[in-house]
Amino acid sequence: MQTTEASHLWRALPGSTAPCVGIQAKVMRRMGVFFRSAFSGVPLLLALSFVPLASAQEMSPVSKTDGAKLGLEQILTKLEQHNALRAAELQEFDGKRVYRMQYHGLFKDRDAEMVVKVHFSAPDSKQFTIVSENGSKFVIDHVFKKLLAAEQDATGDKRRECALSRENYKFSLVGYETTPQGPQYVLALQPKSNNKYLYRGKIWVDAKEFAVVRIEGEPNRNPSMWITKTDFAHQYTKVDGFWLPSQNFTETSIRFGGKSKLSIQYDDYKVVKGAALHITETARINRLALPVSASTPDE
């Protein structure tokens, strides 16, 4: 299977049942409702897939960070600037995703795994190649493949609806943490509308490179009356200077019993092509000397 889709960030990061009769039909329909509810995280995961990058059209000069703690508006402005710069620079990369889901609850347990290779080409093309499928065909067809299709169908308008932007969210600065990976600002966010693609929770922003490194929260809207609660945690990792997703974990509790756990592991990244602009800007921020061939030409 191969799909091609549009994807970019910060602004611009499920089934059916066969016909039955009588009691069997009622049971199958009820199972379908519960399973679709357990696996209804598509809007949330679609929104999270649009966080690390930004529209090149919004790129503006990145100001130097002096190491002092900043206010909320300064943090958001720098986050926008750095995300836009990284989005403009990232031209092509390869990677692998491992989708896993476990559902334990009413009627029947279901488990599945799907391994997918991903190839991204700027500005907005991804190719998905399924490497292997194991476990529940229902989950594979109606959850994993639907997630890929949702990314494919993400138009410009939908990306704007998903964007982690001041247009969609109200932000507040709630903390500053020192971690083994360096200092991070902690921001709380609340959606400004009832958009199903938005979420509420917290983001952790690297205080040096102004990249989102972690997100935790819950959907803005409950995707189904059968769901009592959904929580997620999403993390990013730095690969050759670019911040890309590293793992996602989503847990959903189903009304009247049952729980689904969805994880996505992102591995084997290879940045095939990144603009030289990223190299020179990273060196400038970190005050590193570059070979003459990698330096920015004199104007």
VOGU-3710 file (C-alpha; in Angstrom, 3 decimals, decimal comma):
1> mqtteashlw> 0,000/0,000/0,000  1,261/3,433/-0,875  -0,354/6,772/-0,198  0,671/10,325/-0,804  -0,375/13,159/1,436  0,139/16,701/2,516  1,664/17,315/5,910  3,183/20,207/7,769  3,166/21,779/11,152  2,936/24,328/13,959
11> ralpgstapc> 0,759/26,358/11,849  0,918/25,364/8,410  2,977/18,238/14,502  -12,572/3,993/12,867  -15,240/0,091/10,981  -17,956/-2,019/9,631  -19,587/-5,360/10,341  -20,971/-8,013/8,000  -24,766/-8,283/7,580  -26,285/-10,554/10,216
21> vgiqakvmrr> -29,737/-11,418/11,469  -31,437/-11,655/14,844  -29,370/-11,705/18,002  -26,128/-12,138/16,066  -26,811/-8,918/14,191  -27,432/-7,025/17,421  -24,238/-8,378/18,976  -22,158/-7,563/15,910  -23,552/-4,044/15,689  -22,884/-3,484/19,376
31> mgvffrsafs> -19,328/-4,815/18,958  -18,848/-2,489/16,028  -19,933/0,499/18,116  -17,620/-0,425/20,971  -14,646/-1,143/18,740  -15,096/2,020/16,722  -15,285/3,926/20,002  -12,159/2,248/21,337  -10,285/3,086/18,159  -11,605/6,593/17,527
41> gvplllalsf> -8,371/8,541/18,013  -7,918/9,615/14,399  -8,574/13,372/14,853  -6,231/13,502/17,847  -3,379/11,641/16,121  -3,872/13,673/12,978  -3,450/16,867/14,988  -0,305/15,532/16,677  1,226/14,625/13,332  1,276/18,345/12,434
51> vplasaqems> 3,301/19,703/15,361  7,080/19,783/14,636  7,121/21,624/11,323  5,705/24,891/10,053  4,861/26,668/6,837  7,822/28,096/5,012  5,638/31,027/4,049  5,654/32,154/7,667  9,416/32,004/8,036  11,020/35,065/9,618
61> pvsktdgakl> 14,547/35,700/10,938  15,375/33,734/14,071  16,563/35,927/16,894  19,375/34,757/19,108  18,562/33,357/22,555  20,605/34,936/25,337  19,967/32,176/27,907  17,650/34,254/30,101  14,172/32,994/30,899  11,602/34,452/28,546
71> gleqiltkle> 7,987/35,510/28,820  5,100/33,692/27,165  4,838/35,874/24,055  8,599/35,656/23,461  8,491/31,864/23,765  5,602/31,539/21,317  7,215/33,889/18,812  10,505/31,982/18,934  8,682/28,669/18,643  6,912/29,897/15,521
81> qhnalraael> 10,154/31,213/14,030  12,207/28,090/14,686  9,475/25,722/13,515  9,062/27,690/10,296  12,806/27,616/9,690  13,042/23,858/10,281  10,054/23,233/8,009  11,659/25,227/5,214  14,936/23,324/5,590  13,688/19,743/5,801
91> qefdgkrvyr> 13,591/18,481/2,228  13,491/14,690/2,452  13,659/11,917/5,045  12,975/8,201/5,497  11,659/6,471/8,585  9,737/3,562/10,027  6,607/3,396/12,177  5,394/0,485/14,280  1,675/0,706/15,100  0,471/-1,464/18,000
101> mqyhglfkdr> -2,975/-1,726/19,560  -4,447/-3,770/22,378  -8,140/-3,810/23,203  -9,338/-5,714/26,266  -12,933/-5,532/27,353  -16,473/-6,296/26,412  -17,155/-9,100/23,906  -13,647/-9,828/22,647  -9,974/-8,917/22,992  -8,200/-7,633/19,921
111> daemvvkvhf> -4,495/-7,054/19,317  -2,657/-5,982/16,183  0,638/-4,656/14,883  1,566/-3,037/11,591  5,014/-1,910/10,433  5,154/0,892/7,884  8,020/2,564/6,037  7,655/6,305/5,448  9,298/8,519/2,870  8,792/12,275/3,089
121> sapdskqfti> 9,566/14,744/0,309  9,067/18,479/0,686  6,851/20,300/0,548  3,949/17,967/1,297  4,454/14,394/0,078  4,634/11,193/2,134  4,700/7,647/0,816  3,634/4,831/3,134  4,723/1,264/2,398  3,321/-1,463/4,613
131> vsengskfvi> 6,051/-3,917/5,585  4,099/-6,337/7,776  0,681/-6,902/9,383  -0,098/-9,129/12,355  -3,169/-9,701/14,489  -6,718/-8,402/14,184  -7,675/-7,561/10,611  -10,403/-5,262/11,949  -7,845/-3,144/13,800  -5,432/-3,114/10,874
141> dhvfkkllaa> -8,073/-2,123/8,324  -10,197/0,208/10,439  -7,619/1,805/12,685  -4,063/1,681/11,359  -4,910/2,134/7,700  -7,485/4,774/8,551  -4,777/6,751/10,346  -2,653/6,678/7,190  -5,634/7,668/5,046  -6,427/10,566/7,397
151> eqdatgdkrr> -2,939/11,957/6,869  -3,422/11,613/3,126  -6,689/13,541/3,250  -5,269/16,374/5,362  -5,899/19,428/3,193  -4,639/22,931/3,862  -7,841/23,859/5,697  -7,651/20,773/7,899  -4,004/21,467/8,703  -4,992/24,928/9,867
161> ecalsrenyk> -7,689/23,376/12,038  -5,076/21,053/13,590  -2,340/23,635/13,978  -0,671/24,253/17,322  -1,049/27,985/16,909  -2,183/31,082/18,746  -5,141/31,147/16,389  -6,406/27,819/17,765  -5,168/27,830/21,352  -4,874/29,978/24,433
171> fslvgyettp> -1,443/29,404/26,003  -0,167/30,018/29,513  3,321/29,605/30,930  3,091/27,205/33,891  6,650/26,033/34,492  10,336/25,841/33,682  12,037/22,471/34,124  15,667/21,377/34,079  15,959/17,962/32,432  18,859/15,732/31,305
181> qgpqyvlalq> 18,122/16,987/27,788  18,329/20,629/28,892  15,936/23,292/30,224  12,355/23,274/28,983  9,441/25,689/29,202  6,102/24,108/30,176  3,022/25,646/28,565  -0,610/24,819/29,244  -3,002/25,119/26,328  -6,761/25,391/25,993
191> pksnnkylyr> -8,613/25,286/22,658  -10,358/28,462/21,587  -13,119/26,538/19,790  -14,948/23,219/19,943  -12,938/21,873/17,003  -12,621/18,065/17,200  -8,999/18,202/16,015  -7,811/20,214/19,008  -6,780/19,036/22,464  -6,130/20,407/25,944
201> gkiwvdakef> -3,077/19,716/28,022  0,579/20,727/28,243  3,524/21,071/25,898  7,217/21,082/26,783  9,378/23,417/24,683  13,153/23,124/24,467  14,493/26,392/25,914  17,482/26,509/23,573  16,128/25,356/20,204  12,460/26,258/20,762
211> avvriegepn> 11,051/22,948/19,568  8,144/21,012/21,040  9,693/17,960/22,693  6,665/16,530/24,516  2,875/16,838/24,586  0,443/15,371/27,120  -3,287/15,861/27,206  -6,756/14,770/26,139  -9,032/15,508/23,170  -10,962/18,755/23,092
221> rnpsmwitkt> -14,137/16,805/22,321  -15,152/13,326/23,365  -15,166/11,386/20,052  -17,956/9,043/21,183  -20,625/8,667/23,850  -19,106/5,241/24,555  -15,798/6,751/25,646  -15,329/7,912/29,218  -11,753/9,153/28,971  -8,825/9,407/26,555
231> dfahqytkvd> -5,278/10,388/27,517  -2,247/10,674/25,294  1,490/11,319/25,506  3,513/12,280/22,442  7,287/12,756/22,302  9,772/14,077/19,769  13,451/13,421/19,179  16,201/15,361/17,469  17,516/13,799/14,260  20,322/15,596/12,432
241> gfwlpsqnft> 19,079/18,912/13,777  15,386/18,317/13,044  12,750/17,504/15,669  10,660/14,511/14,563  8,104/12,282/16,356  9,615/9,475/18,428  6,633/7,834/20,138  2,943/8,192/20,863  0,827/6,421/23,464  -2,945/6,807/23,665
251> etsirfggks> -5,176/5,073/26,214  -8,960/5,092/25,934  -11,459/3,885/28,550  -14,772/2,563/27,231  -18,095/3,021/28,996  -19,413/-0,220/30,583  -15,940/-1,742/30,575  -12,976/-2,091/28,277  -9,820/-0,235/27,471  -7,762/0,277/24,331
261> klsiqyddyk> -4,072/1,120/24,178  -2,563/2,456/20,977  1,154/3,075/20,544  3,173/4,340/17,593  6,939/3,957/17,648  8,944/6,026/15,161  12,372/4,587/14,273  15,149/4,399/11,695  15,057/8,048/10,674  17,420/9,141/7,947
271> vvkgaalhit> 17,464/12,755/6,806  18,148/12,308/3,107  18,229/15,987/2,293  18,204/19,047/4,529  18,874/22,570/3,321  22,279/24,053/4,144  20,409/26,880/5,827  19,829/24,582/8,786  23,517/23,800/9,126  24,602/27,424/9,119
281> etarinrlal> 21,807/28,571/11,437  22,523/25,793/13,953  26,206/26,684/13,873  25,430/30,366/14,364  23,209/29,709/17,374  25,804/27,432/18,950  28,778/29,573/17,878  30,452/26,774/15,952  33,045/27,185/13,210  32,069/25,808/9,814
291> pvsastpde> 34,140/24,751/6,790  34,201/27,398/4,093  32,047/25,247/1,797  29,203/25,120/4,348  29,215/28,827/5,179  26,597/31,234/3,968  27,800/33,105/0,861  28,626/36,756/1,281  25,944/39,066/0,055
//
